[in-house]
Amino acid sequence: MHNIAIVGYGNLGRGVELSLANNSDLNLVGIFTRREPSTVETISGKVFSMDDLLKKKNEIDVCILCGGSATDLPKQTPELTKYFNTVDSFDTHALIPEHFENVDQVAKESGHVSIISVGWDPGVFSLNRIMAEAILPKGKTITFWGKGVSQGHSDAIRRIEGVRDGIQYTIPNQEKIDAFKKGEVTELTTREKHTRECFVVLDGQADAERVKEEIITMPNYFSDYETTVHFVTQDVLEKDHKQGMPHGGKVIRVGHTSEVNQETIEYTLELDSNPEFTASVLVAYARACARLSEEGKVGALTVFDIAPKYIINEENRTLRKNSL
């Protein structure tokens, strides 16, 4: 049995709590929040102040960090890896190498394991990409996301001054998907592949034009995309955009095994709940984090570094019998 702490309790933290209940070898020690603990309603987990996290250091095998990539995780993951094994879902693709180096240094100095950028992309789709490229070295890979709610982009919107709440949808260009699979195009720009649509609730008398400009020019999130911003009321956001958080996507590799034969590999995810699925991936890799730590591993890792046997609650002989 491995003991898990949830750090942060938004949509992702709640998803982690749900997932832990489905894994008999993982025990929830507690949920740690920057909010007043008495105001946080959970499914069943005990809530503690972030100030109490270090006090429970000896009771925790792994901390699953459920903050946002925009501002929380770049600081929180290195800081908490000084004291704990950690898993995070840092998803700003362009900044992953820098985040890895920052966390790796701390993890090695403190003797801990930290698995960064865990989720479905980065994460599961990352594995799909390198598998496809290894099998079809002569070819092209394109990843499409959506249509669905991006947690990281929605969080980035909510961090803007003057924004009370917000949701962002990533929308793939189906015409480009079809053209790529047919071999009609081999290269697509970021702007050609997707559009982004934002629904934003302003706080008080915030300047809508300033907020819109900050969104559409935000580096690593919106500046490379055709982005539409709608300003709505909180009631509309709750009614029309928060009843579910669907998402999904495709990794497509089109390659040639000979001059005459084209092969296509396609991986697809269709998710009713983006945060619950992302949380389920985090929980699987929290198991791996605990196991690797027990084996004496230290440093930062990604999904590329971890064999599948570490993430599943099965023995190797069972895997060979039932899954190989």
Long-range contacts (C-beta under 8 A, 24 or more apart in sequence): 1-25, 1-26, 1-27, 2-26, 2-27, 2-61, 2-62, 2-286, 2-287, 2-290, 2-291, 3-27, 3-29, 3-59, 3-60, 3-61, 3-62, 4-28, 4-29, 4-60, 4-61, 4-62, 4-63, 4-64, 4-283, 4-286, 5-29, 5-30, 5-31, 5-32, 5-53, 5-56, 5-60, 5-62, 5-63, 5-64, 5-84, 6-30, 6-31, 6-32, 6-45, 6-63, 6-64, 6-66, 7-32, 7-50, 7-53, 7-63, 7-64, 7-65, 7-66, 7-67, 7-76, 7-80, 8-32, 8-33, 8-34, 8-65, 8-66, 8-67, 8-72, 9-33, 9-35, 9-40, 9-42, 9-47, 9-66, 10-66, 10-275, 11-151, 11-245, 11-275, 12-66, 12-89, 12-151, 12-275, 12-278, 12-279, 12-282, 13-66, 13-279, 14-42, 14-43, 14-275, 14-279, 15-273, 15-275, 15-276, 15-277, 15-278, 15-279, 15-280, 16-64, 16-66, 16-279, 16-282, 16-283, 17-42, 17-43, 17-44, 17-45, 18-43, 18-276, 18-279, 19-276, 19-279, 19-280, 19-282, 19-283, 20-283, 22-280, 23-283, 23-287, 23-313, 24-313, 25-287, 25-313, 26-283, 26-286, 26-287, 29-56, 29-59, 29-60, 30-56, 53-80, 54-83, 57-83, 57-84, 60-84, 61-85, 61-290, 61-293, 62-86, 62-87, 62-286, 62-289, 62-290, 62-293, 63-87, 64-88, 64-282, 64-283, 64-286, 65-89, 66-279, 66-282, 68-151, 68-152, 68-155, 68-156, 68-159, 69-152, 69-155, 69-156, 70-152, 70-155, 70-156, 70-159, 70-221, 71-159, 73-99, 74-99, 74-102, 77-102, 77-103, 77-114, 77-116, 78-102, 78-103, 78-105, 78-106, 81-106, 81-107, 81-110, 81-112, 81-114, 81-300, 82-106, 82-109, 82-110, 82-112, 83-110, 83-112, 84-112, 85-112, 85-113, 85-114, 85-289, 85-290, 85-293, 86-112, 86-113, 86-114, 86-115, 86-289, 87-114, 87-115, 87-116, 87-118, 87-282, 87-285, 87-286, 87-289, 88-114, 88-115, 88-116, 88-117, 88-118, 89-117, 89-118, 89-119, 89-123, 89-278, 89-282, 90-116, 90-117, 90-122, 91-117, 91-119, 91-121, 91-122, 91-151, 91-152, 92-152, 92-220, 92-221, 93-122, 93-220, 94-220, 95-220, 96-122, 96-302, 100-300, 100-302, 101-300, 103-300, 104-299, 104-300, 107-298, 107-299, 107-300, 108-298, 108-299, 111-298, 112-293, 112-298, 113-289, 113-292, 113-293, 113-297, 113-298, 113-299, 113-301, 114-289, 114-299, 114-300, 114-301, 115-285, 115-288, 115-289, 115-300, 115-301, 115-302, 115-303, 115-306, 116-300, 116-301, 116-302, 117-302, 117-303, 118-281, 118-282, 118-285, 118-303, 119-278, 119-281, 119-282, 120-249, 120-269, 120-271, 120-277, 120-278, 120-281, 121-145, 121-249, 122-302, 122-303, 123-278, 123-281, 123-303, 124-269, 124-281, 124-303, 125-249, 125-251, 125-267, 125-269, 126-302, 126-303, 126-304, 127-303, 127-304, 128-251, 128-267, 129-251, 129-253, 130-304, 132-251, 132-253, 132-255, 132-265, 132-267, 133-253, 135-253, 135-255, 135-265, 136-253, 136-254, 136-255, 136-256, 136-257, 136-263, 136-265, 137-255, 138-255, 138-256, 138-257, 139-253, 139-254, 139-255, 139-256, 139-263, 140-180, 140-186, 140-187, 140-253, 140-254, 140-255, 141-251, 141-252, 141-253, 142-180, 142-188, 142-193, 142-251, 142-252, 143-249, 143-250, 143-251, 143-252, 144-172, 144-173, 144-177, 144-193, 144-194, 144-249, 144-250, 144-252, 145-170, 145-172, 145-194, 145-247, 145-248, 145-249, 146-170, 146-171, 146-172, 146-194, 146-247, 146-248, 146-249, 147-171, 147-172, 147-246, 147-247, 147-248, 148-245, 148-246, 148-247, 148-248, 148-249, 148-271, 148-274, 149-241, 149-245, 149-246, 149-247, 149-274, 150-247, 150-274, 151-245, 151-274, 151-275, 151-278, 152-221, 153-196, 153-221, 153-222, 156-218, 156-221, 157-198, 157-200, 157-215, 160-211, 160-214, 160-215, 161-206, 162-202, 162-203, 162-204, 162-206, 162-207, 162-210, 162-211, 163-200, 163-201, 163-202, 163-203, 163-206, 163-211, 164-201, 164-202, 164-203, 164-234, 165-200, 165-201, 165-234, 165-237, 166-198, 166-199, 166-200, 166-201, 166-237, 167-198, 167-199, 167-237, 167-241, 167-242, 168-196, 168-197, 168-198, 168-199, 169-196, 169-197, 169-198, 169-199, 170-194, 170-196, 170-247, 171-195, 171-196, 171-197, 172-249, 172-250, 177-250, 177-252, 180-252, 180-254, 181-252, 181-254, 181-264, 181-266, 183-254, 183-262, 186-254, 190-224, 190-225, 191-224, 191-225, 191-226, 194-225, 195-225, 195-226, 195-227, 195-228, 196-222, 196-225, 196-226, 196-227, 196-228, 197-227, 197-228, 197-230, 198-222, 198-227, 198-228, 198-229, 198-230, 199-230, 199-232, 199-236, 199-237, 199-240, 199-241, 200-229, 200-230, 200-231, 200-232, 201-231, 201-232, 201-233, 201-234, 201-237, 202-231, 244-272, 244-273, 245-273, 245-274, 245-275, 246-271, 246-272, 246-273, 246-274, 247-271, 247-274, 247-277, 284-311, 284-312, 285-311, 287-311, 287-312, 287-313
